[in-house]
C-alpha cells in the first residue's frame, strides 16, 4: 500500500472568520474521498519547521490586518524560513484570506515570503472580502479538496 501524502494547513484567526475558513478547507481536504491524504491543521502559533518539513503541500490562511498578513502567520513564516529553506523548494502551496478591505496587501505579503522559500503556487489565492458570506465556505472546501486531489493523484 502506498504511503499517505501529507497536507499542512496553517492559519491564524482572531475574530473567528478565518478559523471558519480553515475548518472548511480542512473539511474539504479530509473528505473520505481522499483516503491517501493525512491532514494536519495548526494555528500559526503552534506550527513549526517540523510540521512544514512533514508536509507534502501547504495551505496558509490569514486575516488581513492593517493591509498585511496577520502577525502570527508572519511569525510562523519567519520561524520556518531558514530551517526549511533548502528542503521545501517545489512543494505546492495555496492561500486563503479573510479581508475587511481588498486583501491585496495580505496576499502580496504572504506571496513575497513564500516565493523566497521557492514553494510552487498551485492556484490563485481564495479571498473573502467585505462582509463575511458563509456561502463562500464552499469555496474553502473546494480549495482543500483541490490540494488533496492534486496530492493524491500525483499532480503535485
Secondary structure, 3 states (H helix, E strand, C coil): CCCCEEEEEEECCCCCHHHHHHHHHHHHHCCCCCCCEEEEEEECCCCCHHHHHHCCEEEEEEECECCECCHHHHHHHHHHHHHHCCCCCCCEEEEEEEECCCCHHHHHHHHHHHHHCCCEECCCCEEEECCCCHHHHHHHHHHHHHHHHHHHHCCC
